Amino acid sequence: MQRALKKYFPVFVAPTGIAFTIAFLLPFVIGIYLSFSDFTTISNAEWVGLENYQRAFDESQGFTSSFGFTILVVLVAVVSVNIFAFAIARLLTQKLRGTNFFRSVFFMPNLIGGIVLGYTWQQMINAVLANYGTTIISKWEYGFVGLILLINWQQVGYMMIIYIAGLQSVPPELTEASEIDGATRWQTLRHVTIPVIMPTITICVFLTLANSFKLFDQNLALTNGAPQAQTEMVALNIVNTMFARMGQEGVGQAKAVIFVIFVVLIALVQLRATRSKEVEA
């Protein structure tokens, strides 16, 4: 059986490998080349070296400020989403009535598209702020809070499902043994449950981190960067540079490469940090 699998391994892997190469690897390599070029289309790209990368950090580009705002959103979102998702998952793994119904209700926002969510939350928040004679785009703080609410509302249900799977995999004998030893609920949670589900926490933190960094359509629909690009996240800044500013396609591509490298490094650090806890567990 093993010999047959090894023999036909290339046959099964080839379709996925070809699709990965065409849809991701090849465009990524071309994108890196274009980040060092001045272009409007691939066919007329002219090599300019590091000029695009230097221009990307000009104050007029707003790239560094959007980076700062994005990091702020990601930090708050990662913490809040995972705390709420874990708390709800913990509650819904208890012996309560209607847990399947509530699981479905909490998961449903994840099925709604980002543009729809953005405009929906924009209308709801503006309806509240109208009582105070203002709107979500009058201050960047309002847009920031709106993004955090939207991210939590959309992602908590998805992370909750993953946490529920993790919590249900905790051996009952471990929690029973801790109770017999006189441990409180908090001590059991801290020293038994959380160490056992660290792989689940690693997955949820990684997904939340990645989804929050690459947020685009929600940001576009909710504030579109207003006021004065103060709520513009990196993905929106890159798209605006590429398609709304003539002659700056190369700069936009350079920003995209910088962004990808940064997110990959942050994700690797996060994975290393949380996986080290799994070993300790």
N, C-alpha and C positions, 0 to 999 in steps of 0.2 A: 504493500500500500504506500509506504513512504517513498519507495523507489519510483512508483508511478506518479506520485505527486511532484517529486523533483523533476521528472521527465517532462511533465506537461505544465510545470510552473510558468515558463515564459508565455505559454498560450493564454493562460488566465490573466496574467499580469499585463500583457501587451496592450489590450484596449484601454485600461486605466492609465497606463504609462503614456500612451500616445495622447490621450485626452489631457492629461496633466501637462505634458510638454507643450501642446498647442494652446491650451487655455490659460496656463499660468507661467511656466518656465520661459518660453520664448518671448511672450510680451514683457516679462520682467526684465530679461536681458536687454531687449530693445529699449525699454523704458530707461534703464541705466545709461545706455548710450545717448539717448535723446536728452537726458539731463545735462549732458556736457555739450549740447548743440543748440543752435538757434534754428527754429523750424516753425513751419505752419502745417506741413504734412511730413510724413516719414521720408518721402522721396526728395525733399529739398532741404534736408537737415545739413547744417554747416557747423563744424566743430568749433567751439569757442572756449573749451577748457573749463576752468573753475568759475567763469564769469557768472553763470546762472546761480551758483551756490553763494557767491558773494552778494549778488543782488537780492537773493531770497531773504537775507537778514537785514536789508535796508529797513529803516523805520517806516517808510511809506508803504511797505508790503503788509505790515500788520501781522507778520508770521510769528514773531516772538510773543506778541501780546495774545494772539489766539492760542499759542502753545501754553502760555501761563493759565489762561482761562480753562483750557481743556484739561490740564492736569488737576486744577481745582475741582472741576466737575467729576473727573474720574475718581479722585480720592474720596469724595463724599459719597458718590454713587456706589463704589465698591463696598464701602463699610455699611452703608444703610441698606442696600439691597440684600447683602448676605445676612445681616442681623435680622431683618424682617422675614426673609425667606426661611431662615433656620427656626425662628420663633414660631412661625405659622406651621412649619413642618412638624415641629415638636408637639404643637397643640393637636394637629390632625393625625398624629400617630397614637394618640391616647384613645381609650375606649369610649368614644363619644358617638352620638347619633348624627347621621347626615354627613359624615366625613367625606364620602365620595362626592357628594353634591358640592361641598365647599371646595374641594380640590379642583373640580371642574370650573367653578366660578372664578377662583383665583388664577387659573391657568388661561382662561379665555382672552384676557388682554394681549397675551403674547401672539395671538392669531391675527390681530389687527395690524394693518400696515402702518409704517412710521409716519407717512404723510397725513393719513387720517387721524392718527393719534395727536400729531402736532397741532392740526387745525382745531381738533376737538378740545384739547386742553387750552389752546389759545382763547377760544370762545368762553370756556368756563372761567378761566382766570380773569379775563377782561370783564366778564359779568360781575365778578366780585369786586374788582378794582374800580369799576364804574361808580360804585357807591362812594368812592373816595376821590372821584374826579380825575382818575389817572388810568393808564393802560400798562400792559406788560412790557412795552418797549420804551416806556418813559425813563426807567432806571435799569441798569444792568443787574442789580440785585433781584429785581422781579423776574427777569429772564433766567437768572441762575436758579432761583427757587423753582420756577416752572419746569426747567429741564430736569432737576432732581426729582420732582414729583412725577413727571412723565416717565423717566427711566425706571423709577421704583414701581410704578403702576404696571409698566410693560414687562419688566424682567423678574419681579419677585415671584410670580406664579411659576415661571419656568424653572428657576433655581429651587423653588419649593419642592417640585417634583423630584429633583435630583437629591435633595436633602432627605426627603421621605424614603427614597430607596436606600440611602445610606443608613438612616436611623433604623430601618427595618432589618438591616443586616447585622446589627449589634446583637451578639449572643445574649439571650435572656439570663443565662447563668452568671454572666459577669455582673450585671446589675443586681441580681439577687444576692450574689456573694458580697457585694459592697454594702447592700442594705443589712445583711446579717452582721457585717463587721461594724455596723453603727454609723455608716457614712450618711450625710445629709443628701438631699436632692442635688444641691449645688455641687457638693464634693463628688458625687457620682457623675454628674454632667461633666465636670472639669477633668477628672482623673480617669474616667472610664469611657464615657460616650464620645467626647471630642477626640481623644487619641485614636479611638477605633475608626471614626469616620473622617480622619484627616485626608485620605485619598479623595473623598467626596468634597471636602472643603477646598482642596487643591483645584479640582475641576471647576467648581462654582466660582471661585475667585478668578481663575483664568478666563472663564467665559465672560464674567462681568467686566473684567479689565479690558478684554478685547472689544466687546460690544460697546462699551462706553467710549473708548478711544476713537473708534471708527464711526461714531454717531454722525449722521449727515442729514437724512430726510427729516428727522424730528426737529433738529436745529433749524433747518430751512423753513419748515412750516410754522414753528412756534414763534421765532423772533427774526429769522433771516439775518442774524447778526446785530440787529438794532439793540440799543441806540449807538450809532457811530461805530459799528463793528465791535462793540465791547462784549457782546455775547456770541461772537463768531468763533466757532470751534475750528480745529485744524482742517478737518475734512472739507468743511464749507469754504474755508479760506483757499484751499488748494483748487477746488472746483471753480471758484470765482476768478482765481488767477488764470486758470487754463482757458476758460470760456467767456469771461466777461472783460478781459483786458487784452487788447490787440497787441500782438508782438511779444507776449510774455509767456508763451507756451513752454519754452525751455525753463523758465523760472518756476512755473507751476510743476513741471516734471521734477525739477531738483528738490522742491519742497516735498513732493511725494516720496522720493527716495529717502530723504532725511527722516520723514515721518515713519516710513516702514522700518528703517534701521532702529530708530528710537523705540518703537513699540515692540519689536522683536527682542531687543535687549532688556526692556522692562519685563516682558513676559518670561524670558529666561531666568531673570533674577527672582521673579515671583515663584516660578516653578521650583527653582533650586531651594528657595527658602521654605516653602510649604512641604516639599518632599522630604527635607531634612527632618521635619517634625514627624513624618510618617515612620521614618527609621527609628526615631526615639520612642514612638508609640509601641 
